[in-house]
């Protein structure tokens, strides 16, 4: 039977806040982001309930696991009954059902309204435009398979409006003869990119902000999956400040509560262009677990629970690298070079507990911290050379 705890933050006679754990956080999704939320925020006394179709990385650590679809209103309602507040670790959820639960006074952060916008890249772009935020030139097409692109400027980047994730749902069209994905999409002018940047921005229920350092991302060119994150980004303070301002303006436009991963392009002309936003902890913020006073996972749960936001100061330069399944990966996970990597100074390894290895699947990550960014980069490359994720049938 689902556990339902209603112990909330309150005030005593002196006006000081009193927090009585355990507060139960319901996580929609059972992947690695949920897992890291749990094991990084347990120290605050939270309990966790997880909903997903399989137990997975997060469900294995949860106090309560509910097996069900993130699209099923009944499963969502069961998680709501088991929790004091709901949040997400993935966006592919029935937003309409969450809106119904919100009307019944269930606490859900970020709001289902914000989630609905983020689920649809066209609605994202329209929000960016209303808020006056800079983006690459774009247009939308509901039926790309029958559209005439002969007068368009190429190359174009096609992005499916819904369900894209980790490089899926993205296609680069170099000329009009190339066939687009036949799904409602937005099409962006391809930007001449100098750097891809990201900012983790947290907003509390009281409207307060805590913004992390701007970081630099590198992507696997074949699969468009984030490969490396460098903290801090190698940009000047004017650029970093402008990126942080864009992130704050965006989260405010969403009326967001929680941590948001904001991705930007820095083009070769020095312009910052907003790319996309995620309503949850993000791959580009994993380095915060070792390198910042408060990590993104604890910060997200502080925000959604109505607690004060933590300090975001960078303690040491850091480099995070994803541990992706090798191209021939299949079957049970096997990690090669495990012991050798753990000998490298400053390395912290996180394995996600996934039971099946697949090509280019995120199986874990490692972070290198050091006194200088150059040393962190050097040691991260040493780790990448020896540590591999694969599998055997």
C-alpha positions in Angstrom: 0.0 0.0 0.0 1.5 3.4 -0.9 3.1 5.4 1.9 1.8 8.9 2.3 3.6 11.3 4.7 2.4 14.8 5.3 5.0 16.3 7.5 5.7 19.8 6.1 7.8 22.8 6.9 6.1 25.0 9.5 6.9 27.9 11.8 7.2 27.8 15.6 6.1 30.6 18.0 9.4 32.5 17.5 8.9 32.6 13.8 11.7 30.2 13.0 11.1 27.5 10.4 10.8 24.0 11.7 11.4 21.1 9.2 10.2 17.7 10.3 11.6 15.0 8.0 10.9 12.6 6.4 9.4 14.5 3.5 8.6 12.1 0.7 9.7 13.2 -2.8 8.0 11.4 -5.7 10.2 11.1 -8.7 8.7 10.7 -12.1 11.2 8.4 -13.9 13.6 5.8 -12.7 16.9 6.6 -14.5 20.3 7.8 -13.4 19.2 11.3 -12.7 16.7 10.0 -10.2 19.3 7.7 -8.7 21.7 10.6 -8.1 18.9 12.7 -6.6 18.3 9.9 -4.1 21.9 9.2 -3.1 22.9 12.8 -2.9 19.9 14.1 -1.0 19.3 11.3 1.5 21.6 13.2 3.9 18.8 15.8 4.3 16.4 13.2 5.6 14.1 12.9 2.5 12.3 9.7 1.6 11.8 8.8 -2.1 9.1 7.2 -4.1 9.8 6.4 -7.8 7.5 5.6 -10.7 8.7 3.9 -13.8 8.0 0.9 -16.0 11.0 -0.9 -14.5 12.8 -0.6 -11.3 16.0 0.7 -13.0 18.8 2.8 -11.4 16.5 5.0 -9.2 13.9 2.4 -8.2 16.7 0.2 -6.8 17.4 3.0 -4.2 13.9 4.2 -3.6 12.0 3.8 -0.3 8.8 3.1 -2.4 8.8 1.8 -6.0 5.7 2.0 -8.1 5.7 0.0 -11.4 3.8 1.8 -14.1 3.8 4.1 -17.1 4.6 7.8 -16.9 1.7 8.3 -19.3 -0.9 6.4 -17.1 -3.1 8.8 -15.0 -3.7 6.0 -12.4 0.0 5.4 -11.9 0.7 9.1 -11.6 -2.1 9.4 -9.0 -0.7 6.5 -7.0 2.7 8.2 -6.9 1.0 11.5 -5.8 -0.7 9.7 -3.0 2.6 8.2 -1.8 4.4 11.6 -1.9 4.4 15.1 -0.4 5.8 16.7 -3.6 6.3 15.4 -7.1 9.2 16.2 -9.5 10.8 14.8 -12.7 14.0 13.3 -13.9 12.7 13.0 -17.5 10.2 15.0 -19.5 8.2 12.3 -21.3 5.2 12.4 -18.9 1.5 12.8 -19.2 1.4 16.6 -18.5 -2.4 16.7 -18.7 -2.8 14.1 -15.9 -0.3 16.1 -13.8 -2.4 19.3 -14.3 -5.4 17.3 -13.0 -3.4 16.3 -9.9 -2.2 19.9 -9.4 -5.9 21.0 -9.4 -6.4 18.5 -6.6 -3.8 20.3 -4.5 -0.9 18.0 -5.1 2.4 19.8 -5.1 4.2 19.4 -8.4 7.5 21.3 -9.3 8.4 22.4 -11.8 4.7 23.0 -12.7 2.9 20.9 -15.2 2.4 24.1 -17.3 6.2 24.6 -17.5 6.6 20.9 -18.4 4.0 21.2 -21.2 6.0 24.0 -22.8 9.3 22.2 -22.4 7.9 19.0 -23.9 7.3 20.7 -27.2 10.2 22.5 -28.9 7.8 24.8 -30.8 6.3 26.0 -27.6 9.8 26.5 -26.2 10.8 28.6 -29.2 7.6 30.7 -28.9 8.3 31.3 -25.2 11.8 32.3 -26.0 10.5 34.8 -28.5 7.9 36.3 -26.1 10.6 36.7 -23.5 13.0 38.4 -25.9 15.6 35.7 -25.6 18.1 35.3 -28.5 17.9 32.2 -30.6 19.1 31.0 -34.0 16.6 31.7 -36.8 14.0 29.0 -37.1 10.6 27.9 -38.6 8.1 25.2 -37.8 6.7 22.5 -40.1 4.0 20.0 -39.2 4.4 17.8 -42.3 8.0 17.9 -43.3 7.7 14.9 -45.6 5.5 16.9 -48.0 7.0 20.4 -47.5 8.9 22.3 -50.2 12.3 23.3 -48.9 13.8 24.5 -52.2 13.8 28.1 -51.2 15.2 27.6 -47.7 18.7 28.3 -46.7 20.8 25.2 -46.0 22.2 23.6 -44.0 19.3 23.2 -41.6 19.0 21.4 -38.2 15.7 19.5 -37.9 14.5 18.8 -34.4 11.3 16.8 -33.7 8.9 18.8 -31.6 8.4 16.1 -29.1 10.1 13.1 -27.5 13.7 14.0 -28.6 16.4 13.0 -26.1 20.2 12.5 -26.1 20.5 13.2 -29.8 17.4 11.3 -30.9 15.0 13.3 -33.0 17.7 15.5 -34.5 18.8 15.5 -38.1 21.1 17.8 -40.1 19.9 18.5 -43.6 22.8 19.7 -45.8 20.8 20.4 -48.9 17.2 20.3 -50.3 17.7 16.7 -51.6 18.1 15.2 -48.2 14.9 13.7 -46.7 13.7 15.2 -43.4 12.1 13.1 -40.6 8.4 13.1 -41.3 7.2 14.3 -37.9 6.2 17.8 -36.7 9.4 19.6 -36.3 11.2 22.9 -36.0 14.1 23.7 -38.3 16.9 25.9 -37.3 19.6 27.7 -39.3 22.9 25.8 -38.6 25.0 28.0 -36.3 28.7 28.5 -36.7 29.5 27.4 -33.2 32.6 28.4 -31.3 31.5 26.7 -28.0 28.4 25.0 -26.6 27.7 26.3 -23.1 25.4 25.4 -20.3 24.2 26.9 -17.1 22.3 25.2 -14.2 19.9 27.7 -12.8 17.9 27.0 -9.6 14.8 28.9 -8.5 13.1 28.4 -5.2 9.4 28.5 -4.4 10.0 32.0 -3.0 11.4 33.2 -6.3 15.0 33.3 -5.2 17.8 32.2 -7.6 21.0 30.3 -7.3 23.0 30.0 -10.5 26.0 27.8 -11.1 29.1 28.6 -13.1 28.9 28.5 -16.9 30.3 25.3 -18.3 31.5 24.2 -21.7 30.2 21.1 -23.4 31.7 18.8 -26.1 29.5 16.4 -28.0 30.0 13.1 -29.7 29.8 14.2 -33.3 28.3 10.9 -34.6 25.5 10.6 -32.0 25.1 14.2 -30.7 25.4 13.0 -27.1 27.2 15.2 -24.6 30.7 13.7 -24.1 32.6 16.1 -21.9 31.8 19.1 -19.6 34.5 21.6 -18.6 33.9 23.7 -15.5 34.4 26.6 -15.6 33.9 27.4 -19.3 36.9 28.9 -21.1 35.1 32.2 -21.8 35.5 35.8 -20.5 33.4 37.1 -17.6 31.3 39.3 -19.8 30.1 36.2 -21.8 29.7 34.2 -18.7 27.6 36.9 -17.1 25.4 37.3 -20.2 24.8 33.5 -20.2 23.8 33.5 -16.6 21.4 36.4 -17.2 19.8 34.5 -20.1 19.3 31.5 -17.9 17.7 33.6 -15.1 15.4 35.3 -17.6 14.3 32.0 -19.1 13.5 30.3 -15.8 11.6 33.4 -14.7 9.6 33.3 -18.0 8.7 29.7 -17.2 7.8 30.6 -13.6 10.0 27.7 -12.8 10.8 26.1 -9.5 13.7 23.6 -9.3 16.9 23.3 -11.2 16.9 23.9 -14.9 19.6 22.9 -17.4 19.9 25.8 -19.9 21.9 25.1 -23.1 23.4 27.9 -25.3 25.5 28.4 -28.4 28.4 30.8 -28.5 28.8 31.5 -32.2 32.0 32.5 -34.0 30.7 36.1 -34.0 30.6 36.1 -30.2 26.8 36.0 -30.0 25.0 33.9 -27.3 22.0 32.0 -28.6 19.6 30.0 -26.5 19.3 26.4 -27.6 17.1 24.3 -25.2 16.1 23.9 -21.6 15.5 20.9 -19.3 13.2 21.1 -16.2 15.5 19.0 -14.0 19.1 18.2 -13.2 21.1 17.9 -16.3 24.2 16.1 -17.7 26.1 19.4 -17.8 25.7 19.7 -14.0 27.0 16.4 -12.9 30.4 18.0 -12.1 28.7 19.9 -9.2 28.7 16.7 -7.1 32.4 17.0 -6.5 33.2 20.6 -7.5 30.5 22.8 -5.9 29.4 23.6 -2.4 25.9 22.3 -3.2 25.4 19.8 -6.0 22.6 20.2 -8.5 20.6 17.2 -7.2 20.5 18.5 -3.6 19.7 21.9 -5.0 16.8 20.7 -7.0 15.2 19.0 -4.0 15.8 21.9 -1.8 13.9 24.1 -4.3 10.9 21.8 -4.9 10.6 21.1 -1.1 10.5 24.8 -0.3 13.8 24.9 1.5 16.5 27.6 1.2 18.8 27.2 -1.9 22.4 26.2 -1.3 25.6 28.0 -2.3 26.7 27.3 -5.9 30.4 28.3 -5.6 32.9 26.3 -7.6 35.5 24.8 -5.2 37.9 23.4 -7.8 38.1 23.3 -11.6 36.5 20.1 -12.9 36.1 18.0 -16.0 33.2 15.5 -16.3 33.2 12.8 -19.0 30.3 10.5 -19.8 31.0 6.7 -19.8 29.2 5.6 -22.9 28.6 2.0 -24.1 31.1 1.0 -26.8 29.7 0.5 -30.3 29.7 -3.3 -29.8 28.1 -3.2 -26.4 25.4 -5.8 -25.6 24.2 -7.8 -22.6 25.3 -7.4 -19.1 27.6 -4.4 -18.4 31.3 -4.8 -18.1 33.7 -2.0 -17.2 37.3 -2.2 -18.4 40.1 -0.3 -16.8 38.1 0.2 -13.6 41.0 -0.2 -11.1 43.4 1.7 -13.3 41.1 4.7 -13.5 40.5 4.8 -9.7 44.3 5.3 -9.2 44.1 8.6 -11.0 44.3 11.6 -8.6 41.1 13.6 -8.3 38.9 11.1 -10.0 35.3 10.3 -8.8 33.5 7.5 -10.6 29.7 7.2 -10.8 28.2 4.0 -12.2 24.4 4.1 -12.8 23.5 0.5 -12.1 22.0 -0.2 -15.5 21.5 -3.9 -16.1 22.0 -3.8 -19.9 24.8 -2.2 -21.9 24.0 -0.8 -25.4 26.0 1.2 -27.9 26.5 4.8 -26.7 24.1 4.3 -23.8 25.1 6.4 -20.7 26.4 3.8 -18.3 28.1 6.2 -15.9 30.4 9.2 -15.7 33.5 10.3 -14.0 34.7 13.7 -12.8 38.2 14.9 -12.4 38.9 17.9 -10.0 42.3 19.5 -9.7 44.0 22.8 -8.7 44.0 23.9 -12.4 41.7 23.3 -15.3 44.7 22.1 -17.4 45.5 19.4 -14.8 41.9 18.3 -14.6 41.7 18.0 -18.4 45.0 16.0 -18.6 43.8 13.6 -15.9 40.4 13.2 -17.5 42.0 12.2 -20.8 44.1 9.6 -18.9 40.9 8.2 -17.4 39.1 8.2 -20.8 42.0 6.2 -22.3 41.7 3.4 -19.8 38.1 3.3 -18.6 35.6 1.7 -21.1 32.0 0.5 -20.7 30.9 -2.5 -22.7 29.0 -5.7 -22.3 28.9 -9.4 -23.2 26.0 -11.6 -24.4 
